Amino acid sequence: MSFLSRLAASKRVSSKDFAYDLGVSFKRVLNLDEEALSCICLWGQLSNHEMQELISWTGEGVGNIRTKFRGEIFVSRALRNPVIRGCPVCLREDAAAQSGRPLRAMAMRGDWLLREVVVCVRHHHPLVQLWRVDRVADRYDIGARLAEIADEVLVGALDRTVEVPSGYDVWLDGRLEDGRDQTCLADHSLYAASTFCRMLGAAILRLSIVDLQVDLKNLRAAQMAGFEAARQGADVIRAALDGLAANADGIQDQPKKAFGQLFDKLSKDYLTDEAFEPFRRILRDCILDFWPVAKGEILLGESVNERRLHTLRTAELETGVGAPVLQQFLEEAGAFERDDNRTRNRKTFDAKRYAGLLSEIPTLVSRVALEKAMGATLRELALLKRDGVLSPRTLVPEVKAPWVLSEGLALVAELQELAANVDVDSKGWVSILLASNRVKVGVDKIITALRSRELRVGQRQGVPGYHGLCVYGPEVDTWSDRTISRPTDQAVEIPGVMSAAAFGRSVGIRDKAHFLALANAGHTPTVRIMHPKTKKVQLRVTEEHMKAFHRRFLTTTTIEREFGLHRNVIVASLKAGKVLPFASNGQEFGALWLRDEVAGLFGERQSARLSPRHHG
């Protein structure tokens, strides 16, 4: 339309009259009618290539409220607006370059149509409103509209303070000019990339942009901030989103509060736009790693296949067990620290890792209920607990139902399967408890011998359950003399050390078996000593052993202390970095990583989020 107006001005007629003289209507030119364009090519002496270039800078409707512009698809409202903007310096420079009527030379640039373009990169001048006209035919009667403002343009009345183009401005100008792009956004649609930069930047800077034509200061700041993260790729975008999510730690803070318009637009306006799919995916993964979204919920257009996080509140609703009780179990299991003061609906933990515990808690029973179900006495259950045959799910005294009923019943059923019937009056047969006291060995060793058939087990008729299980006393005496070694040396406890299990808990390894397995495999140093009272061999660690562990390994707890990161950010970073927990010869040791593999990862993510490199 700008070329048509200049061509008409050279003939000293209006654009509409010139179109009529060509044998077509102005409206047909406006609609890019093929015959109308052919006439303009003929009278303007344009080649087919030159006409196609003009059309690409004009924008061509392709249906579904979409416009093809510079070889890419944009939503039409990104290019079509009642407000027409431009650079007055460009127009004044056009007029000065030739003698005669300014309207013969003043040319509208196609990039001024795109709402994300706000600065003329050549003159460092912000784009200003040239006119606002609602009726489309009058809006694009370029000659008539320029005639109305030509004097203002020529005297500098529309000039504004210059602004140095940002890296975003230069990037956008290059993409529009010839498609050049050296950033990680090169593979993304320009419409989606430029829009996402603005929305991400607004979220990072906590800016509200209601009108792109009015909130220019906020718009430019948002574009620059979002571009600095987005140009570096998915990992840096994710780091920025993680930071926003970690800061939204209020009781009622949901994704909408954390991400603002970014969440709204990606979940509504751009929900079905495939060009935004890569950005929706990054945001979706971030939300699933920070908020307890349940399986089956719809998030950003997709059903959630698996819950990643629970909170105390969602776990309470799912299990029917009160939050105070759940918290005691979860703290002991290492789901979060005891000094974690987040509220119930923000205290998150790994849903998959603790799924077994949550499913088990509602089935736990009290000591009395377990004794009754097993047919065991108070003393018998106490010895089974002392010697590690049966263990309560938690040692927290306030929990009144800590026992796994199925484990107790399974033990009784297993031993009864091995047992022969014994008359209640048979001499020499004693209970497992009495046999333990008789030869001064734990019931765990006697039960191991029963399982290996080293000792016979009987079931007294008329005495059901565990209390009715018995062993032959003389046989136990012989077995004990033959197999049980009794240490005589009095080892002295080494001063200045702590137990391996206690050290494991201090670094966040709550499962004692994991740390002991790590030590027994030789991956972290320990020392074996005999406890002076119990005569049992223990693994313990010295100060040097502790230092050696920290030099080699990191856990979520030690990462949190050393790097000052939120636990959810740590989990998300490890996932994004695709670093697997330490394992050796197929043996796993829980949530433990080699320092050399993850320390650099956290340093890079921190610097990317806090000190983005400038791209000019």
C-alpha positions as CSV (number, residue, x, y, z in Angstrom):
1,M,0.0,0.0,0.0
2,S,2.9,2.3,0.6
3,F,4.4,1.6,-2.8
4,L,0.9,2.2,-4.4
5,S,0.8,5.6,-2.6
6,R,4.2,6.7,-3.9
7,L,3.4,5.5,-7.4
8,A,0.1,7.5,-7.2
9,A,1.9,10.6,-5.8
10,S,4.3,10.5,-8.8
11,K,1.2,10.8,-11.0
12,R,-0.2,13.6,-8.7
13,V,-3.3,11.6,-7.9
14,S,-4.7,9.8,-4.8
15,S,-4.1,6.1,-4.2
16,K,-7.8,5.3,-4.7
17,D,-8.0,7.3,-7.9
18,F,-4.8,5.7,-9.2
19,A,-6.2,2.2,-8.5
20,Y,-9.4,3.1,-10.4
21,D,-7.2,4.3,-13.3
22,L,-5.5,0.9,-13.4
23,G,-8.9,-0.7,-13.8
24,V,-9.1,-2.2,-10.3
25,S,-10.6,-0.9,-7.0
26,F,-8.5,0.2,-4.1
27,K,-10.1,-2.6,-2.0
28,R,-8.9,-5.2,-4.5
29,V,-5.3,-3.9,-4.0
30,L,-5.9,-4.0,-0.3
31,N,-6.9,-7.6,-0.5
32,L,-3.9,-8.5,-2.6
33,D,-6.1,-9.4,-5.6
34,E,-4.0,-11.2,-8.2
35,E,-5.2,-8.9,-11.1
36,A,-4.7,-5.8,-9.1
37,L,-1.1,-6.8,-8.2
38,S,-0.4,-7.6,-11.9
39,C,-1.5,-4.0,-12.8
40,I,0.8,-2.6,-10.1
41,C,3.7,-4.7,-11.4
42,L,3.1,-3.4,-14.9
43,W,2.8,0.3,-14.0
44,G,5.5,0.2,-11.3
45,Q,7.9,-1.8,-13.5
46,L,8.4,-4.4,-10.8
47,S,9.7,-7.9,-11.3
48,N,7.8,-10.9,-9.9
49,H,10.6,-11.2,-7.3
50,E,10.2,-7.6,-6.2
51,M,6.4,-7.9,-6.0
52,Q,6.8,-11.0,-3.8
53,E,9.2,-9.1,-1.6
54,L,6.6,-6.3,-1.2
55,I,3.9,-8.8,-0.3
56,S,6.1,-10.5,2.3
57,W,6.6,-7.2,4.1
58,T,2.9,-6.4,3.8
59,G,1.5,-9.7,5.2
60,E,-0.8,-12.0,3.4
61,G,-3.8,-13.7,5.1
62,V,-3.7,-17.5,5.1
63,G,-7.0,-18.2,7.0
64,N,-7.8,-19.0,10.6
65,I,-7.0,-15.4,11.6
66,R,-3.4,-16.0,10.6
67,T,-1.1,-13.9,8.4
68,K,2.0,-15.0,6.5
69,F,4.7,-12.3,7.1
70,R,8.4,-12.6,6.1
71,G,7.9,-16.3,5.4
72,E,6.5,-17.1,8.9
73,I,3.0,-17.4,10.3
74,F,1.7,-14.9,12.8
75,V,-1.6,-14.4,14.4
76,S,-3.2,-11.5,12.5
77,R,-3.6,-9.2,15.4
78,A,0.2,-9.2,15.8
79,L,0.3,-7.2,12.5
80,R,-3.1,-5.6,12.0
81,N,-4.0,-2.8,14.3
82,P,-5.9,0.5,14.0
83,V,-2.7,2.2,15.2
84,I,-0.1,2.7,12.5
85,R,3.4,3.4,13.9
86,G,6.7,4.4,12.3
87,C,10.0,6.1,12.6
88,P,9.7,9.9,11.8
89,V,13.4,10.1,11.1
90,C,13.2,7.4,8.4
91,L,10.3,9.3,6.7
92,R,12.1,12.7,7.0
93,E,15.3,11.1,5.5
94,D,13.2,9.7,2.6
95,A,11.8,13.2,1.9
96,A,15.2,14.8,2.0
97,A,16.7,12.3,-0.4
98,Q,14.8,13.6,-3.4
99,S,13.5,16.9,-4.7
100,G,9.8,17.5,-5.2
101,R,6.8,16.3,-3.3
102,P,7.8,14.4,-0.1
103,L,4.9,11.9,-0.6
104,R,6.6,10.6,-3.7
105,A,9.5,9.3,-1.4
106,M,8.1,8.7,2.1
107,A,8.0,4.9,2.5
108,M,6.4,2.9,5.2
109,R,8.5,0.0,6.4
110,G,7.0,-3.4,6.8
111,D,8.6,-4.2,10.1
112,W,6.7,-1.3,11.7
113,L,3.6,-3.4,11.3
114,L,4.8,-6.0,13.9
115,R,3.7,-5.0,17.4
116,E,6.9,-6.5,18.9
117,V,9.1,-4.0,17.0
118,V,9.4,-0.9,19.1
119,V,12.6,0.8,18.0
120,C,14.1,1.7,14.6
121,V,17.5,-0.1,14.8
122,R,19.0,2.3,12.1
123,H,18.1,5.6,13.8
124,H,17.8,4.4,17.5
125,H,14.4,6.1,17.5
126,P,11.3,4.6,19.1
127,L,8.4,3.9,16.8
128,V,5.7,6.5,17.4
129,Q,2.0,6.6,16.5
130,L,1.6,8.2,13.1
131,W,-2.2,7.8,13.0
132,R,-5.1,5.8,14.3
133,V,-7.9,4.9,12.0
134,D,-10.5,2.2,12.5
135,R,-11.8,1.8,9.0
136,V,-9.4,-0.4,7.2
137,A,-9.6,1.2,3.7
138,D,-8.9,4.6,5.2
139,R,-6.2,3.3,7.5
140,Y,-4.1,1.9,4.6
141,D,-4.7,4.9,2.3
142,I,-1.1,5.7,3.0
143,G,-0.8,8.8,0.8
144,A,-3.8,10.5,2.4
145,R,-2.6,9.7,5.9
146,L,1.0,10.8,5.3
147,A,-0.3,14.1,3.7
148,E,-2.0,14.8,7.1
149,I,1.2,14.5,9.1
150,A,3.9,15.4,6.5
151,D,4.5,18.8,8.0
152,E,4.9,17.4,11.5
153,V,7.3,14.8,10.3
154,L,9.4,17.4,8.4
155,V,9.8,19.8,11.3
156,G,10.5,17.0,13.9
157,A,7.3,17.4,15.8
158,L,7.0,13.6,16.2
159,D,10.6,13.1,17.2
160,R,11.2,11.4,20.6
161,T,14.3,10.7,22.7
162,V,16.5,8.2,21.1
163,E,17.0,4.7,22.7
164,V,19.9,2.4,22.1
165,P,18.7,-0.8,20.5
166,S,19.0,-3.8,22.8
167,G,20.2,-7.3,21.9
168,Y,16.5,-8.2,21.5
169,D,15.9,-5.3,19.0
170,V,18.9,-6.3,16.9
171,W,17.9,-10.0,17.0
172,L,14.3,-9.2,15.9
173,D,15.5,-6.9,13.1
174,G,17.9,-9.6,11.8
175,R,15.2,-12.3,11.8
176,L,12.8,-10.0,9.9
177,E,15.4,-8.8,7.4
178,D,17.0,-12.1,6.3
179,G,16.2,-14.8,8.9
180,R,19.7,-14.6,10.5
181,D,19.7,-15.9,14.1
182,Q,22.7,-17.1,16.1
183,T,20.7,-17.8,19.3
184,C,19.0,-20.8,20.6
185,L,15.7,-19.3,19.3
186,A,16.7,-20.0,15.7
187,D,14.6,-23.1,15.5
188,H,11.5,-21.5,17.0
189,S,8.8,-19.6,15.1
190,L,9.5,-15.8,15.2
191,Y,6.0,-15.1,16.4
192,A,6.2,-17.6,19.3
193,A,9.8,-16.6,20.2
194,S,9.2,-12.9,20.3
195,T,5.9,-13.3,22.2
196,F,7.5,-15.7,24.7
197,C,10.4,-13.3,25.3
198,R,8.0,-10.5,26.2
199,M,5.9,-12.7,28.5
200,L,8.9,-14.4,30.2
201,G,10.6,-11.0,30.8
202,A,7.4,-9.5,32.2
203,A,7.2,-12.5,34.7
204,I,10.9,-12.1,35.6
205,L,10.6,-8.4,36.2
206,R,7.0,-8.6,37.7
207,L,5.7,-6.2,35.1
208,S,2.1,-5.8,34.0
209,I,1.7,-5.0,30.3
210,V,-1.9,-4.2,29.5
211,D,-1.5,-2.3,26.3
212,L,1.6,-2.9,24.0
213,Q,1.0,0.5,22.5
214,V,1.0,2.3,25.8
215,D,3.2,0.4,28.2
216,L,6.3,0.9,26.1
217,K,8.8,1.3,28.9
218,N,7.6,-2.0,30.5
219,L,7.4,-3.6,27.1
220,R,11.0,-2.9,26.3
221,A,12.2,-4.0,29.7
222,A,10.3,-7.2,29.4
223,Q,11.5,-7.9,25.9
224,M,15.2,-7.5,26.9
225,A,14.9,-9.5,30.1
226,G,13.0,-12.4,28.5
227,F,15.4,-12.5,25.5
228,E,18.5,-12.7,27.7
229,A,17.2,-15.9,29.2
230,A,15.5,-17.4,26.1
231,R,18.4,-16.8,23.7
232,Q,20.5,-19.2,25.8
233,G,18.1,-22.1,25.4
234,A,15.8,-24.4,27.4
235,D,18.1,-24.9,30.4
236,V,18.4,-21.2,31.1
237,I,14.7,-20.7,30.5
238,R,14.0,-23.4,33.0
239,A,16.4,-21.9,35.5
240,A,14.5,-18.6,35.3
241,L,11.2,-20.3,35.7
242,D,12.5,-22.3,38.7
243,G,13.5,-19.0,40.3
244,L,10.0,-17.6,39.9
245,A,8.5,-20.8,41.2
246,A,10.7,-20.9,44.2
247,N,9.8,-17.4,45.1
248,A,6.1,-18.1,45.0
249,D,6.1,-19.7,48.5
250,G,3.0,-18.2,49.9
251,I,0.2,-20.3,51.3
252,Q,-2.1,-19.5,48.3
253,D,0.6,-19.0,45.7
254,Q,-0.3,-21.0,42.6
255,P,1.3,-21.0,39.1
256,K,-0.8,-18.1,38.0
257,K,0.7,-16.0,40.8
258,A,4.3,-17.2,40.1
259,F,4.2,-16.7,36.3
260,G,1.5,-14.1,35.7
261,Q,0.5,-13.5,32.1
262,L,2.9,-16.1,30.9
263,F,0.8,-18.9,32.6
264,D,-2.5,-17.3,31.5
265,K,-1.5,-17.0,27.9
266,L,0.1,-20.4,27.5
267,S,-2.9,-22.0,29.2
268,K,-5.6,-20.1,27.2
269,D,-4.7,-18.0,24.2
270,Y,-1.8,-20.1,22.9
271,L,-2.9,-23.4,24.3
272,T,-3.5,-25.1,20.9
273,D,-0.8,-23.2,19.0
274,E,1.9,-25.7,18.0
275,A,4.5,-22.9,17.7
276,F,4.3,-22.4,21.5
277,E,4.5,-26.2,22.3
278,P,8.3,-26.1,23.3
279,F,7.7,-23.3,25.7
280,R,4.5,-24.8,27.1
281,R,6.5,-28.0,27.7
282,I,9.2,-26.2,29.7
283,L,6.7,-24.4,31.8
284,R,4.6,-27.6,32.4
285,D,7.7,-29.5,33.6
286,C,8.5,-26.7,36.0
287,I,5.0,-26.6,37.5
288,L,5.0,-30.3,38.0
289,D,8.3,-30.1,39.8
290,F,7.1,-27.4,42.2
291,W,3.4,-27.9,42.7
292,P,1.5,-31.0,43.8
293,V,-0.5,-31.6,40.6
294,A,-2.5,-34.8,40.9
295,K,-2.7,-37.5,38.3
296,G,-5.5,-36.9,35.8
297,E,-5.5,-33.1,36.2
298,I,-5.3,-31.1,33.0
299,L,-2.3,-28.8,33.0
300,L,-1.6,-26.6,30.0
301,G,-3.9,-28.7,27.8
302,E,-2.5,-32.1,28.8
303,S,-3.6,-34.7,31.3
304,V,-1.0,-35.4,34.0
305,N,0.1,-39.0,33.8
306,E,1.8,-39.2,37.1
307,R,1.9,-37.1,40.2
308,R,5.5,-35.9,40.9
309,L,5.0,-34.0,44.1
310,H,2.8,-34.3,47.2
311,T,2.3,-31.8,50.0
312,L,1.3,-32.7,53.5
313,R,-2.1,-31.4,52.6
314,T,-2.6,-33.5,49.4
315,A,-1.1,-36.5,51.1
316,E,-3.6,-36.0,54.0
317,L,-6.5,-35.9,51.5
318,E,-5.3,-38.9,49.6
319,T,-4.5,-41.2,52.6
320,G,-7.1,-40.0,55.1
321,V,-4.3,-39.8,57.7
322,G,-3.9,-36.5,59.6
323,A,-1.1,-34.2,58.6
324,P,0.7,-34.2,62.0
325,V,1.0,-38.0,61.9
326,L,2.1,-38.0,58.2
327,Q,4.7,-35.3,59.0
328,Q,6.3,-37.5,61.7
329,F,6.6,-40.4,59.3
330,L,7.9,-38.3,56.4
331,E,10.4,-36.4,58.5
332,E,11.9,-39.7,59.8
333,A,12.0,-41.0,56.2
334,G,13.9,-37.9,55.0
335,A,11.2,-36.4,52.9
336,F,12.0,-33.0,54.5
337,E,13.9,-31.7,57.4
338,R,12.4,-31.3,60.9
339,D,13.1,-27.5,60.8
340,D,11.2,-27.1,57.5
341,N,8.7,-24.5,58.5
342,R,6.7,-24.3,55.3
343,T,2.9,-24.6,55.6
344,R,1.1,-27.9,54.9
345,N,0.1,-27.0,51.4
346,R,3.6,-25.8,50.4
347,K,5.7,-28.5,52.1
348,T,6.4,-30.7,49.1
349,F,8.1,-34.1,48.8
350,D,8.7,-36.6,46.0
351,A,5.4,-38.5,45.5
352,K,6.9,-41.5,43.7
353,R,9.7,-42.0,46.1
354,Y,7.4,-42.0,49.1
355,A,4.4,-43.7,47.5
356,G,5.0,-46.9,49.3
357,L,5.2,-45.2,52.6
358,L,2.0,-43.3,52.0
359,S,0.1,-46.4,51.0
360,E,1.4,-48.2,54.0
361,I,0.7,-45.7,56.7
362,P,-3.1,-46.2,56.7
363,T,-2.6,-49.9,57.2
364,L,-0.3,-49.7,60.2
365,V,-1.5,-51.0,63.6
366,S,-0.7,-50.5,67.2
367,R,1.5,-52.7,69.3
368,V,-1.4,-54.3,71.0
369,A,-3.1,-55.0,67.7
370,L,0.0,-56.6,66.3
371,E,0.6,-58.8,69.4
372,K,-3.0,-60.0,69.2
373,A,-2.9,-60.7,65.5
374,M,0.5,-62.6,65.8
375,G,-0.4,-64.4,68.9
376,A,2.7,-62.9,70.6
377,T,3.2,-61.6,74.1
378,L,4.5,-58.1,75.0
379,R,8.0,-59.5,75.8
380,E,8.1,-61.6,72.6
381,L,7.4,-58.6,70.4
382,A,9.9,-56.5,72.3
383,L,12.7,-59.0,71.5
384,L,11.7,-59.3,67.9
385,K,12.0,-55.5,67.7
386,R,15.3,-55.4,69.7
387,D,16.9,-57.9,67.4
388,G,15.7,-56.4,64.2
389,V,13.4,-59.2,63.1
390,L,10.4,-56.8,63.1
391,S,10.7,-53.1,63.1
392,P,8.0,-50.4,63.6
393,R,7.7,-48.1,60.6
394,T,8.6,-45.2,62.8
395,L,10.3,-44.8,66.2
396,V,8.4,-41.5,66.9
397,P,6.8,-42.2,70.3
398,E,3.7,-40.0,69.5
399,V,2.7,-42.4,66.7
400,K,0.4,-44.9,68.3
401,A,0.1,-47.2,65.3
402,P,3.6,-47.8,63.9
403,W,3.6,-51.5,63.1
404,V,3.2,-53.2,59.7
405,L,0.6,-55.9,60.3
406,S,1.5,-57.9,57.2
407,E,5.1,-58.3,58.2
408,G,4.2,-59.8,61.6
409,L,1.6,-62.2,60.0
410,A,4.1,-63.2,57.3
411,L,6.7,-64.1,59.9
412,V,4.3,-66.3,61.8
413,A,3.0,-67.9,58.6
414,E,6.6,-68.6,57.4
415,L,7.7,-70.3,60.6
416,Q,4.4,-72.3,60.9
417,E,5.0,-73.6,57.4
418,L,8.3,-75.1,58.7
419,A,6.8,-76.3,62.0
420,A,5.9,-79.8,63.1
421,N,3.1,-80.4,65.5
422,V,4.3,-80.7,69.1
423,D,2.1,-81.9,72.0
424,V,1.6,-79.2,74.6
425,D,3.0,-81.4,77.3
426,S,6.1,-82.5,75.4
427,K,9.3,-82.1,77.5
428,G,12.4,-80.2,76.3
429,W,10.5,-77.9,73.9
430,V,10.7,-74.2,74.8
431,S,9.5,-71.0,73.2
432,I,11.8,-68.9,70.9
433,L,12.0,-66.3,73.7
434,L,13.1,-68.8,76.3
435,A,15.6,-70.3,73.9
436,S,17.1,-66.9,73.3
437,N,17.5,-66.4,77.0
438,R,18.9,-69.9,77.4
439,V,21.9,-69.6,75.1
440,K,22.2,-65.8,75.3
441,V,21.8,-65.1,71.6
442,G,19.3,-62.9,69.8
443,V,16.0,-64.2,68.5
444,D,17.2,-63.1,65.0
445,K,19.9,-65.7,65.0
446,I,17.6,-68.4,66.2
447,I,15.0,-67.6,63.5
448,T,17.8,-67.6,60.9
449,A,18.7,-71.1,62.0
450,L,15.1,-72.2,61.8
451,R,14.9,-70.8,58.2
452,S,18.1,-72.7,57.2
453,R,16.8,-75.9,58.9
454,E,19.8,-75.9,61.3
455,L,17.2,-76.0,64.1
456,R,13.8,-77.7,64.1
457,V,10.7,-75.6,64.9
458,G,7.5,-76.9,66.4
459,Q,3.9,-75.6,66.9
460,R,2.3,-76.5,70.2
461,Q,-1.1,-77.8,69.7
462,G,-3.7,-75.6,71.2
463,V,-1.4,-72.6,71.4
464,P,-1.9,-70.5,68.3
465,G,0.4,-67.9,66.7
466,Y,3.9,-66.9,67.5
467,H,3.7,-67.8,71.2
468,G,3.0,-71.4,70.3
469,L,6.2,-71.7,68.2
470,C,8.9,-73.7,70.0
471,V,12.4,-75.2,69.6
472,Y,14.0,-78.2,71.2
473,G,16.2,-77.0,74.1
474,P,19.1,-79.5,74.0
475,E,19.3,-79.1,70.2
476,V,19.6,-75.3,70.7
477,D,22.4,-75.9,73.2
478,T,24.4,-78.0,70.8
479,W,23.8,-75.5,67.9
480,S,24.9,-72.6,70.1
481,D,28.1,-74.2,71.2
482,R,28.9,-75.1,67.6
483,T,28.1,-71.9,65.7
484,I,28.0,-68.9,68.0
485,S,31.4,-67.3,68.6
486,R,31.7,-65.1,71.7
487,P,34.3,-62.3,71.6
488,T,36.5,-61.9,74.6
489,D,38.6,-58.9,73.8
490,Q,37.4,-55.6,75.3
491,A,37.7,-53.1,72.5
492,V,37.7,-49.4,73.6
493,E,35.5,-47.0,71.7
494,I,37.5,-44.5,69.6
495,P,37.0,-40.9,70.9
496,G,36.0,-38.1,68.6
497,V,33.9,-40.2,66.2
498,M,30.2,-40.9,65.5
499,S,28.3,-43.8,64.1
500,A,28.1,-44.2,60.4
501,A,24.3,-44.3,60.5
502,A,24.2,-41.0,62.4
503,F,26.6,-39.4,60.0
504,G,24.5,-40.6,57.1
505,R,21.4,-39.0,58.6
506,S,23.3,-35.7,59.1
507,V,24.0,-35.5,55.4
508,G,20.4,-36.4,54.4
509,I,20.8,-40.2,53.8
510,R,17.9,-41.3,56.0
511,D,17.9,-45.0,55.0
512,K,20.7,-46.5,57.2
513,A,21.1,-49.4,54.8
514,H,22.2,-47.1,51.9
515,F,25.0,-45.5,53.9
516,L,26.2,-48.8,55.4
517,A,26.2,-50.3,51.9
518,L,28.2,-47.4,50.6
519,A,30.8,-47.9,53.4
520,N,30.9,-51.6,53.1
521,A,31.5,-51.3,49.3
522,G,34.6,-49.1,50.1
523,H,33.3,-45.9,48.5
524,T,33.6,-43.8,51.7
525,P,36.0,-44.5,54.6
526,T,34.9,-45.8,58.0
527,V,36.4,-47.7,60.9
528,R,35.1,-50.8,62.6
529,I,35.0,-51.0,66.3
530,M,33.4,-53.2,68.9
531,H,31.0,-51.5,71.2
532,P,32.4,-51.9,74.8
533,K,29.0,-52.7,76.2
534,T,27.0,-54.6,73.6
535,K,30.0,-56.3,72.1
536,K,28.6,-55.6,68.7
537,V,30.8,-54.4,65.8
538,Q,29.9,-50.9,64.6
539,L,30.9,-48.8,61.7
540,R,32.0,-45.3,62.8
541,V,33.5,-42.3,61.1
542,T,36.2,-39.8,62.1
543,E,36.5,-36.1,61.1
544,E,38.8,-37.1,58.3
545,H,36.3,-39.7,57.1
546,M,33.6,-37.0,57.0
547,K,35.8,-34.7,55.0
548,A,36.6,-37.4,52.6
549,F,32.9,-38.1,52.0
550,H,32.2,-34.4,51.4
551,R,35.1,-34.2,48.9
552,R,33.6,-37.0,46.8
553,F,29.9,-36.8,47.3
554,L,26.9,-34.4,47.4
555,T,23.3,-35.0,48.6
556,T,20.3,-32.8,48.4
557,T,20.9,-31.7,52.0
558,T,24.6,-30.8,51.5
559,I,23.8,-29.1,48.1
560,E,21.2,-27.0,49.9
561,R,23.7,-26.0,52.6
562,E,26.6,-25.4,50.3
563,F,24.9,-23.6,47.3
564,G,22.1,-21.9,49.2
565,L,19.4,-23.3,46.9
566,H,15.8,-24.2,47.5
567,R,15.3,-28.0,47.7
568,N,12.8,-27.9,44.8
569,V,15.3,-26.0,42.7
570,I,17.9,-28.7,43.5
571,V,15.6,-31.5,42.4
572,A,14.6,-29.7,39.2
573,S,18.3,-28.9,38.4
574,L,19.4,-32.5,38.8
575,K,16.5,-33.6,36.6
576,A,17.3,-31.0,33.9
577,G,21.0,-31.9,34.1
578,K,20.1,-35.6,33.6
579,V,22.7,-36.6,36.2
580,L,21.9,-40.0,37.7
581,P,22.5,-40.9,41.4
582,F,25.8,-42.6,42.2
583,A,25.8,-46.4,41.7
584,S,28.5,-49.0,41.4
585,N,28.3,-52.5,39.9
586,G,24.5,-52.3,39.8
587,Q,24.2,-51.3,43.5
588,E,22.4,-48.1,44.3
589,F,22.9,-45.9,47.4
590,G,19.9,-43.6,47.3
591,A,19.9,-39.8,46.6
592,L,23.7,-39.4,46.4
593,W,25.7,-37.8,43.6
594,L,29.4,-37.5,42.8
595,R,30.5,-33.9,43.5
596,D,32.5,-33.8,40.2
597,E,29.3,-34.5,38.2
598,V,26.9,-32.0,39.9
599,A,28.9,-29.2,41.5
600,G,29.6,-27.5,38.1
601,L,25.9,-28.0,37.1
602,F,24.7,-25.9,40.1
603,G,27.3,-23.3,39.5
604,E,26.3,-22.9,35.9
605,R,22.6,-22.7,36.6
606,Q,23.1,-20.2,39.4
607,S,25.2,-17.9,37.1
608,A,22.8,-18.3,34.3
609,R,19.9,-17.2,36.4
610,L,21.6,-14.4,38.3
611,S,24.1,-13.0,35.8
612,P,22.9,-13.5,32.3
613,R,25.5,-12.6,29.6
614,H,24.6,-9.6,27.5
615,H,24.1,-10.2,23.8
616,G,24.5,-7.2,21.6
